[in-house]
Amino acid sequence: QLPIDVTRIQQLLPHRYPFLLVDRVVEFEAHKRIVAHKNVSINEPFFQGHFPGHPVMPGVLVIEALAQAGGVLTQLSRGTVADNKLFYLVKIDNARFSRMVVPGDVLELHVEIKRIIRTMTFYTCVARVAGELVASADVLCAETEKE
């Protein structure tokens, strides 16, 4: 049932504040694609140092948000929860940044599954703000069992 809120997302991902970077899922097609949102607030801890007086969301965290949205896509598609699995970011290719993400933005995370190889999933990712491209990347994540 869409939208999916942060309480449900916390069942799907092991991440917690301040590192959970997905607030809501607004579109979902099992085993294919997801659109999720990250509401960017001036209260984010990274804005204290990046950059004081000119807050900009670090690009690496935009990529991390895309990877987390990919994890949500995989978990929702399988109908599983985060209890015994961890997803690790393994590789990033073709990362491009075209606009800064600032407080007040709603970061739109568009993620598609390109292919699955055993315990790894290759995602094609695009981040937008108000429909405008801010970043894109190809992301590879690997799944492992929690010890």
C-alpha positions in Angstrom: 0.0 0.0 0.0 1.6 3.3 -1.2 2.9 5.5 0.1 5.2 3.5 2.4 6.3 5.5 5.5 9.5 5.6 7.4 8.2 3.1 10.1 7.9 0.4 7.4 11.2 1.5 5.8 12.9 0.8 9.1 11.6 -2.7 9.0 13.2 -3.1 5.6 16.6 -1.5 6.2 19.0 -1.7 9.2 19.9 2.0 9.0 18.8 4.5 11.7 19.1 8.2 12.4 21.3 9.9 11.4 22.1 7.6 8.5 18.6 6.5 7.3 18.3 8.5 4.1 14.9 7.3 2.8 11.7 8.8 4.3 8.9 7.6 2.0 8.2 5.3 -1.0 5.8 6.8 -3.5 6.1 4.3 -6.4 7.0 0.7 -6.5 7.1 -2.1 -9.1 8.3 -5.4 -7.7 11.7 -6.6 -9.1 11.8 -3.5 -11.4 11.8 0.0 -9.9 11.1 2.3 -7.0 10.7 6.0 -6.4 11.4 7.1 -2.9 11.8 10.5 -1.2 14.4 12.0 1.2 13.2 15.2 2.8 16.3 17.3 3.2 16.2 19.5 6.4 18.6 22.1 7.8 18.6 19.9 10.9 20.7 17.2 9.1 23.9 16.7 11.1 26.2 16.9 8.0 25.1 20.5 7.4 27.1 21.7 10.5 30.3 21.1 8.6 29.4 20.9 4.9 29.5 23.9 4.4 28.8 26.3 7.3 26.8 29.3 6.0 26.2 27.5 2.6 24.7 24.1 3.4 25.0 21.5 0.7 24.1 17.8 1.0 27.3 15.8 0.3 27.3 14.0 -3.0 28.3 10.8 -1.4 25.2 10.9 0.8 23.0 11.4 -2.3 24.6 8.2 -3.7 24.1 6.5 -0.4 20.4 7.5 -0.4 20.1 6.0 -3.9 21.7 2.8 -2.7 19.3 2.6 0.3 16.4 3.1 -2.0 17.7 0.1 -3.9 17.8 -1.9 -0.7 14.2 -1.0 -0.1 13.3 -2.1 -3.6 15.0 -5.4 -3.2 13.4 -6.0 0.3 9.9 -5.1 -0.9 10.2 -7.2 -4.0 11.2 -10.3 -1.9 8.8 -9.5 0.9 11.6 -9.8 3.4 12.8 -7.6 6.3 16.2 -6.5 7.6 16.4 -8.9 10.5 19.1 -11.2 9.2 20.5 -9.4 6.0 22.9 -6.6 5.3 23.4 -4.9 2.0 26.8 -3.4 1.3 27.7 -0.9 -1.3 30.3 -2.6 -3.5 30.8 -0.4 -6.6 29.7 2.9 -8.0 30.1 3.6 -11.8 29.3 6.6 -13.9 28.5 8.9 -10.9 27.5 12.4 -12.1 26.4 15.4 -10.1 24.6 18.3 -11.9 23.0 20.3 -9.1 23.4 20.9 -5.4 20.9 19.5 -2.9 20.1 22.0 -0.2 17.8 22.3 2.9 14.1 22.3 1.9 14.6 20.1 -1.1 12.7 16.8 -1.5 15.3 14.4 -3.0 13.5 12.1 -5.4 15.3 8.7 -5.6 14.6 6.8 -8.8 16.1 3.3 -8.8 15.8 0.5 -11.3 17.1 -3.0 -11.1 19.4 -3.6 -14.1 20.4 -7.1 -13.2 20.9 -9.6 -10.4 24.0 -11.8 -10.1 23.7 -14.3 -7.2 23.8 -12.2 -4.1 24.5 -8.9 -5.9 22.1 -6.4 -7.5 23.1 -3.8 -10.0 20.9 -0.7 -9.9 20.6 2.3 -12.3 19.9 5.3 -10.2 18.8 8.9 -10.8 18.2 11.6 -8.1 16.0 14.6 -8.9 14.7 17.6 -7.1 11.4 19.0 -8.4 11.9 16.9 -11.5 15.4 18.4 -12.2 18.3 16.0 -12.4 20.8 16.4 -9.5 22.8 13.1 -9.7 23.0 9.8 -11.4 25.0 6.6 -10.9 25.2 2.9 -11.5 25.3 1.1 -8.1 26.3 -2.5 -7.2 25.2 -3.8 -3.8 26.0 -7.2 -2.3 23.9 -9.0 0.3 25.3 -10.9 3.2 23.9 -12.6 6.3 24.2 -10.8 9.6 26.6 -12.6 12.0 
